[in-house]
């Protein structure tokens, strides 16, 4: 009879196992999967009580699901047992294939550990394989692959037939535990994927919000903004510009995309642009507008990246500083120019004159070490201190020396002439007609002097009625001719408020030469002017 019924038992067990595993695939979440594992044992594998203990991230096991007894479910669900206690139970259990069985005769030693458990009541067994209320049967669940990575433990109690499971019942429970481990792993994977998708969606939403914020900040910024390529063949090419920059330069965005800042910058500011670091650089320079004019701007650069390893771009902030720059240039001009005539003032004159002079005592080439040392300090080969040009170079080879021509003979030499001019009769005009007329005379004299010199020459006002002209590349005769032309330009009457007044002019010609200071050069020209003034007759010096 037993032999005849064995195929039926096997078939019934397989059907029950199949149904239990099929139910696992219907669960939608990790919590549903855990409860389905417990429910499947009670519904299909012939046990009245089933509990799923799941390994937590810290290693301990928590009662995650329970089926078959609502009182037990309310009492122990969520309670935690230590990993050490569980390992002790699994080690001391009798191995039933992949299962572990602890009979009631040995389970008394486990009554005081911290594993959550539910004690059922019932009569003592009447025969050898009858189930005792204190018997314990565990089905460990391991991660896929059959390794030693414990995923959880299923515990069962009270078989419905009242007997300890036979070979087929044990195998069915073991197979079900293996399938449950797969289902739980898959549920965890789905949960992790869902969390990752939610996190990704949030990150994408944050990124879209950030991009939109950047777009609005870029497009509607009150000052100019541009994004340019960084590196590659198109280094510096403008990829994107905002409305403020388009208005600033008077060019539409479609046109600006054809240019880089190097194409728009003023030729004199190319060096400034190139010296500006591409990464975090700042510069003040001029950019060309559509009408051909140039506008002073401040460029501030910062590097941005699309992704962690993606292409990098240059974000440039362009601020209009035309008004400030004009104010600065105006202040600089006022500091270096005469307020009345607009000519360079005394300080600017001395600066320009001093820039042409060095401390070398004469213009002839020399190897006089003492003269060199006196002018520029010792040449220290041991320390690598050499003149400009390196070892073997003359310390003055980088400088074009100012040389005074020999005025006693026409040797054809050219030099930097310094013409010191003092007006004759100006004081009487000031005293007779007032400072208003005197100022008008000075303004007109400045204009006449300026129109008589070449581009590159300097006409400066020292103060009062004294003017100085710097004219380079003149010989002695050239300088004398220039003084005559300047004097003749000043002599004609000057009309002020319907009144004609006249002034004369006395000129002294000095020569700038290296080895002299600016003060020495001006003093020399001043002295010659007074010699010339005294030598002229009173008739020629009197104002008309």
C-alpha positions as a printed Julia matrix, in Angstrom:
544×3 Matrix{Float64}:
  0.0     0.0     0.0
  2.84    2.39    0.93
  4.66    1.57   -2.26
  1.53    2.17   -4.29
  0.87    5.5    -2.63
  4.43    6.84   -2.94
  4.03    8.09   -6.55
  0.85    9.88   -5.5
  2.69   11.55   -2.59
  5.46   12.67   -4.89
  3.05   14.06   -7.45
  0.96   15.87   -4.83
  4.09   17.38   -3.29
  5.32   18.59   -6.67
  1.95   20.17   -7.42
  1.95   21.96   -4.09
  5.52   23.17   -4.6
  4.69   24.37   -8.11
  1.72   26.37   -6.84
  3.76   27.91   -4.01
  6.56   28.97   -6.38
  4.03   30.34   -8.86
  2.57   32.52   -6.14
  6.03   34.01   -5.51
  6.02   35.53   -8.97
  2.86   37.54   -8.28
  4.39   39.64   -5.51
  5.05   43.28   -6.47
  7.29   44.48   -3.65
  9.79   43.12   -1.17
  7.22   43.18    1.64
  4.69   41.36   -0.55
  7.31   38.77   -1.5
  8.21   38.04    2.13
  4.57   37.61    3.09
  3.94   35.43    0.03
  6.85   33.18    1.11
  5.22   32.65    4.51
  1.71   32.26    3.07
  2.9    29.73    0.49
  4.23   27.39    3.15
  0.97   27.45    5.06
 -1.24   27.17    1.96
  0.72   24.63   -0.09
  3.41   22.83    1.89
  1.32   21.46    4.77
  2.44   23.53    7.78
  0.17   25.5    10.08
  2.79   28.12   11.01
  5.6    29.7     8.96
  7.97   32.57    9.78
 10.46   34.41    7.52
 13.53   35.86    9.28
 15.41   38.28    7.02
 19.07   39.3     7.41
 19.39   43.05    7.98
 22.29   45.21    6.72
 23.89   45.0    10.19
 23.85   41.17   10.06
 21.12   40.47   12.6
 17.85   38.81   11.54
 14.41   40.4    11.82
 11.04   38.65   11.74
  9.83   40.03    8.4
  6.7    37.94    7.8
  4.58   35.35    9.63
  1.6    33.26    8.52
 -0.82   30.89   10.25
 -1.37   32.62   13.59
 -2.53   36.2    13.99
 -1.57   36.33   17.68
  1.97   35.17   16.92
  2.17   37.61   13.99
  1.25   40.54   16.21
  3.67   39.45   18.93
  6.93   38.79   17.13
  6.78   40.49   13.7
  9.51   43.09   13.58
 11.51   41.66   16.46
 15.23   41.02   15.96
 17.47   38.07   16.79
 21.24   38.36   16.84
 23.32   36.76   14.11
 25.32   34.83   16.69
 22.21   33.18   18.14
 20.98   32.18   14.71
 24.35   30.75   13.69
 24.39   28.72   16.9
 20.97   27.23   16.08
 21.94   26.37   12.52
 25.2    24.76   13.66
 23.65   22.57   16.36
 20.73   21.48   14.16
 20.55   18.05   12.62
 21.2    18.29    8.88
 18.22   17.23    6.78
 19.81   17.97    3.45
 19.6    21.74    3.2
 17.35   21.94    6.29
 18.26   22.08    9.97
 16.15   20.22   12.58
 16.45   20.64   16.37
 14.35   18.06   18.27
 12.54   18.97   21.45
 14.96   16.82   23.44
 17.79   19.3    22.68
 15.95   22.55   22.16
 15.78   23.38   25.87
 19.27   24.89   25.63
 17.87   27.56   23.28
 15.11   28.83   25.54
 17.18   31.73   26.86
 18.72   33.09   23.59
 17.37   36.21   21.89
 15.81   34.64   18.81
 12.09   35.61   18.62
  9.95   32.46   18.82
  6.36   31.31   19.33
  5.74   28.29   21.56
  2.82   26.1    20.55
  1.07   23.78   22.91
  0.16   20.16   22.34
  0.28   16.62   23.76
  3.45   14.62   24.04
  4.26   12.47   20.97
  2.82    8.94   21.04
  5.17    7.49   18.42
  8.68    8.12   17.15
  8.1    10.4    14.09
  5.24   12.39   15.61
  5.83   16.22   15.72
  6.47   17.65   19.18
  5.4    21.27   20.01
  9.04   22.07   20.91
 10.55   20.68   17.69
 12.25   23.3    15.46
 12.75   23.05   11.68
 14.71   25.73    9.76
 15.24   26.26    6.02
 18.2    28.65    5.48
 18.02   30.84    2.39
 21.24   31.73    0.64
 21.88   34.26   -2.08
 21.73   32.92   -5.65
 24.69   30.75   -6.54
 24.5    28.54   -3.48
 27.24   30.37   -1.62
 27.58   31.05    2.08
 25.96   34.5     1.94
 22.97   34.0     4.23
 19.87   35.87    3.05
 17.46   34.72    5.72
 15.91   31.71    7.5
 12.45   30.19    7.13
 11.15   28.47   10.27
  8.09   26.16   10.19
  5.93   24.54   12.87
  3.0    22.08   13.33
  2.82   19.94   10.17
 -0.84   19.27    9.41
 -0.37   15.5     9.36
  1.23   15.71   12.82
  4.38   13.97   11.67
  7.91   15.08   10.95
  8.24   15.61    7.17
  9.52   12.71    5.12
 12.09   12.79    2.37
  9.79   14.36   -0.21
  8.42   16.92    2.24
 11.95   17.91    3.27
 13.07   18.22   -0.34
 10.02   20.31   -1.18
 10.72   22.71    1.71
 14.37   22.96    0.73
 13.51   23.66   -2.92
 10.92   26.21   -1.83
 13.53   27.97    0.35
 15.89   28.14   -2.64
 13.17   29.62   -4.86
 12.18   32.01   -2.08
 15.78   33.23   -1.84
 15.72   33.98   -5.58
 12.38   35.75   -5.28
 13.58   37.86   -2.33
 16.82   38.76   -4.16
 14.83   39.78   -7.22
 12.43   41.79   -5.09
 15.35   43.58   -3.46
 16.86   44.24   -6.87
 13.56   45.64   -8.14
 13.25   47.77   -5.02
 16.8    49.07   -5.46
 16.12   49.76   -9.12
 12.93   51.58   -8.27
 14.74   53.66   -5.67
 17.51   54.34   -8.17
 14.96   55.35  -10.78
 13.21   57.64   -8.33
 16.57   59.13   -7.3
 17.58   59.5   -10.96
 14.3    61.18  -11.79
 14.76   63.57   -8.89
 18.31   64.3    -9.98
 17.13   64.88  -13.54
 14.39   67.17  -12.28
 16.96   69.03  -10.19
 19.27   69.18  -13.21
 16.49   70.48  -15.43
 15.6    73.03  -12.79
 19.28   74.01  -12.48
 19.64   74.28  -16.26
 16.5    76.39  -16.45
 17.78   78.63  -13.65
 21.11   78.99  -15.44
 19.36   79.68  -18.74
 17.23   82.4   -17.21
 20.19   83.87  -15.32
 22.24   83.78  -18.53
 19.6    85.12  -20.88
 18.21   87.82  -18.61
 21.43   88.95  -16.93
 21.72   92.76  -17.03
 25.36   92.51  -18.15
 26.85   90.64  -21.09
 27.36   86.86  -20.89
 29.0    84.49  -23.37
 29.91   80.81  -23.59
 33.01   80.02  -25.65
 34.85   76.86  -26.63
 37.84   75.93  -24.49
 40.56   74.06  -26.32
 40.62   72.47  -29.76
 40.74   74.09  -33.17
 37.9    76.46  -32.32
 39.48   77.81  -29.11
 37.63   80.9   -27.95
 34.82   80.73  -30.53
 31.59   82.17  -29.16
 28.95   79.45  -28.86
 26.25   81.4   -27.11
 25.64   85.03  -26.16
 22.86   86.73  -24.23
 20.77   89.72  -25.25
 22.74   92.13  -23.05
 26.02   91.33  -24.86
 24.31   91.6   -28.26
 23.0    95.05  -27.33
 26.39   96.04  -25.89
 28.24   95.23  -29.12
 25.38   96.1   -31.49
 25.54   92.67  -33.14
 22.91   89.89  -33.29
 23.64   86.51  -31.68
 23.77   84.8   -35.09
 26.62   87.1   -36.14
 28.52   86.87  -32.85
 28.69   83.08  -33.22
 31.08   83.63  -36.13
 33.62   85.37  -33.9
 35.86   84.84  -30.92
 36.89   87.58  -28.5
 40.26   87.69  -30.28
 38.41   88.79  -33.44
 36.57   91.57  -31.61
 39.28   92.98  -29.35
 41.1    96.23  -30.14
 44.48   95.54  -31.83
 46.33   97.29  -29.0
 44.65   94.98  -26.44
 45.48   91.65  -28.09
 48.42   91.2   -25.73
 46.19   91.84  -22.73
 43.73   89.21  -23.95
 46.47   86.64  -24.54
 48.02   87.29  -21.14
 44.67   86.73  -19.48
 44.43   83.21  -18.13
 41.66   81.23  -19.83
 40.78   79.56  -16.52
 39.5    82.14  -14.11
 41.2    85.09  -15.86
 40.2    88.75  -15.75
 41.1    91.62  -18.03
 40.04   95.14  -18.97
 40.15   95.78  -22.7
 38.25   97.23  -25.65
 35.79   95.3   -27.83
 34.67   96.4   -31.27
 31.08   97.4   -31.9
 29.2    97.04  -35.16
 29.57  100.77  -35.93
 33.37  100.49  -35.77
 33.76  102.11  -32.36
 35.36  100.39  -29.39
 33.93   99.94  -25.92
 35.88   99.43  -22.7
 34.73   96.24  -20.93
 35.82   94.03  -18.06
 36.08   90.31  -18.89
 35.8    87.7   -16.13
 36.27   84.07  -17.16
 35.35   80.83  -15.43
 35.48   77.23  -16.68
 32.36   75.04  -16.65
 31.97   71.37  -17.66
 29.02   69.56  -19.2
 29.7    66.32  -17.29
 32.4    64.88  -15.09
 34.52   63.88  -18.1
 32.74   65.91  -20.76
 33.9    68.94  -22.72
 34.74   72.12  -20.88
 33.57   75.58  -21.84
 34.5    79.11  -20.93
 31.81   81.23  -19.29
 32.66   84.9   -19.76
 31.01   87.8   -17.96
 31.3    91.07  -19.89
 30.73   94.29  -17.95
 30.52   97.72  -19.54
 33.17   99.94  -17.88
 33.22  102.67  -20.53
 32.07  105.36  -18.11
 34.55  104.37  -15.41
 37.39  104.06  -17.93
 36.57  107.44  -19.42
 36.63  108.9   -15.92
 39.97  107.22  -15.18
 41.47  108.42  -18.44
 40.14  111.89  -17.76
 41.74  111.89  -14.31
 45.01  110.64  -15.78
 44.85  113.3   -18.48
 44.14  116.02  -15.91
 47.07  114.81  -13.81
 49.46  114.99  -16.76
 48.07  117.96  -18.75
 47.58  121.64  -18.22
 43.99  122.48  -17.32
 43.97  125.75  -19.3
 45.63  124.83  -22.6
 45.28  121.03  -22.63
 49.03  120.7   -23.28
 51.23  118.25  -21.33
 52.16  119.85  -18.04
 55.52  120.16  -16.32
 55.39  116.69  -14.74
 54.46  115.0   -18.03
 57.2   116.91  -19.84
 59.82  115.72  -17.39
 58.5   112.14  -17.66
 58.73  112.15  -21.46
 62.15  113.77  -21.42
 63.45  111.45  -18.72
 62.3   108.4   -20.69
 64.79  109.33  -23.43
 67.78  109.74  -21.11
 69.97  107.13  -19.45
 72.84  107.55  -17.02
 75.56  106.79  -19.58
 77.94  109.77  -19.53
 78.54  109.96  -23.29
 77.3   108.51  -26.54
 80.52  106.88  -27.69
 80.8   103.12  -27.39
 82.88  102.32  -24.34
 84.27   99.38  -22.45
 85.03  101.51  -19.44
 83.95   99.16  -16.63
 84.05  101.92  -14.03
 81.64  104.05  -16.08
 79.32  101.09  -16.55
 79.44  100.22  -12.86
 78.75  103.79  -11.87
 75.69  103.89  -14.1
 74.19  100.42  -13.66
 76.14   98.53  -11.01
 78.72   95.77  -11.27
 78.47   92.94  -13.77
 78.64   89.83  -11.56
 79.37   86.75  -13.69
 79.44   84.48  -10.66
 75.84   85.37   -9.82
 74.71   85.49  -13.43
 74.14   89.27  -13.4
 74.64   90.35  -17.01
 73.54   93.38  -18.96
 70.47   93.26  -21.17
 71.18   90.78  -23.97
 73.11   88.34  -21.81
 76.84   87.69  -21.38
 78.94   89.61  -23.86
 76.26   92.22  -24.55
 76.9    95.87  -23.83
 74.72   97.13  -20.97
 73.36   99.99  -23.14
 72.71   98.03  -26.36
 68.95   98.05  -25.65
 68.81  101.88  -25.49
 68.89  104.47  -28.32
 71.1   107.15  -26.86
 70.26  110.83  -27.02
 73.26  112.7   -28.41
 73.76  116.48  -28.49
 74.97  117.76  -31.91
 78.06  119.93  -32.02
 76.59  123.41  -32.49
 79.99  124.92  -33.25
 80.13  123.14  -36.62
 77.59  121.48  -38.84
 78.58  117.82  -38.49
 75.19  116.56  -39.69
 74.4   114.99  -36.3
 70.76  114.76  -35.22
 69.52  114.99  -31.68
 66.62  115.72  -29.34
 66.13  119.5   -29.39
 64.55  121.2   -26.37
 63.16  124.64  -27.21
 62.38  126.76  -24.16
 59.87  129.53  -24.97
 59.06  132.58  -22.84
 56.44  135.06  -24.02
 57.44  138.72  -24.28
 54.95  141.35  -23.17
 52.5   138.89  -21.65
 52.63  140.45  -18.17
 51.53  143.84  -19.45
 48.52  142.25  -21.21
 47.55  140.48  -18.0
 47.92  143.66  -15.97
 46.1   145.88  -18.49
 43.25  143.66  -19.68
 42.92  141.09  -16.9
 43.41  137.36  -16.52
 40.56  136.49  -18.84
 42.41  138.06  -21.75
 45.68  136.58  -20.57
 44.19  133.09  -20.48
 42.79  133.5   -23.99
 46.28  134.55  -25.21
 47.88  131.47  -23.63
 45.28  129.18  -25.21
 45.87  130.66  -28.66
 49.66  130.51  -28.29
 49.38  126.84  -27.34
 47.26  126.19  -30.44
 49.74  128.0   -32.73
 52.71  126.13  -31.28
 50.95  122.79  -31.71
 50.08  123.43  -35.37
 53.71  124.23  -36.18
 55.3   120.99  -34.94
 55.28  117.45  -36.33
 53.28  114.51  -35.08
 55.35  112.95  -32.34
 56.83  116.22  -31.14
 55.77  117.49  -27.73
 54.52  120.97  -26.87
 54.19  121.45  -23.11
 53.36  124.31  -20.79
 55.65  124.64  -17.79
 53.48  127.24  -16.16
 52.79  130.97  -16.48
 53.88  132.09  -19.94
 56.61  129.44  -20.36
 56.35  126.67  -22.97
 58.73  123.89  -24.01
 58.91  122.03  -27.32
 60.6   118.61  -27.64
 61.54  117.8   -31.24
 63.58  114.71  -31.99
 65.8   114.04  -34.99
 66.88  117.65  -35.6
 70.25  119.09  -36.43
 71.46  122.45  -35.11
 70.2   124.31  -38.21
 66.86  122.49  -38.11
 66.31  123.49  -34.49
 67.12  127.15  -35.28
 64.68  127.12  -38.21
 61.98  125.61  -36.0
 62.49  128.33  -33.39
 62.05  131.0   -36.09
 58.83  129.37  -37.38
 57.42  129.13  -33.88
 58.28  132.75  -33.11
 56.69  133.93  -36.38
 53.55  131.91  -35.58
 53.2   133.63  -32.21
 53.79  137.23  -33.34
 50.54  137.85  -35.34
 47.81  139.66  -33.38
 45.45  137.69  -31.22
 41.86  138.88  -31.04
 40.13  138.62  -27.65
 36.65  140.11  -27.1
 36.96  142.29  -30.2
 40.4   143.55  -29.12
 43.7   142.71  -30.88
 46.73  142.04  -28.68
 50.21  140.88  -29.54
 52.97  139.04  -27.74
 56.48  138.18  -28.73
 58.52  135.13  -27.85
 62.1   134.34  -26.85
 63.46  130.84  -27.54
 66.41  129.04  -26.06
 67.59  125.83  -27.71
 69.02  123.09  -25.54
 69.95  119.5   -26.39
 69.14  116.36  -24.45
 72.03  113.94  -24.04
 72.42  110.75  -22.07
 74.32  111.41  -18.88
 72.14  114.47  -18.18
 68.99  114.63  -16.1
 65.74  116.15  -17.32
 66.26  119.09  -14.97
 69.73  119.72  -16.36
 68.41  119.69  -19.92
 65.59  122.13  -19.12
 67.93  124.4   -17.15
 70.33  124.51  -20.09
 67.55  125.49  -22.52
 66.23  128.07  -20.04
 69.63  129.69  -19.69
 70.02  129.93  -23.48
 66.57  131.49  -23.68
 67.57  134.25  -21.27
 70.76  134.84  -23.21
 68.69  135.15  -26.36
 66.15  137.43  -24.6
 68.88  139.81  -23.35
 70.58  139.92  -26.74
 67.45  141.04  -28.54
 66.55  144.72  -28.66
 63.76  146.11  -26.54
 61.77  146.88  -29.71
 61.57  143.24  -30.73
 60.56  142.12  -27.21
 57.77  144.69  -26.67
 54.18  143.55  -27.31
 52.32  145.39  -30.04
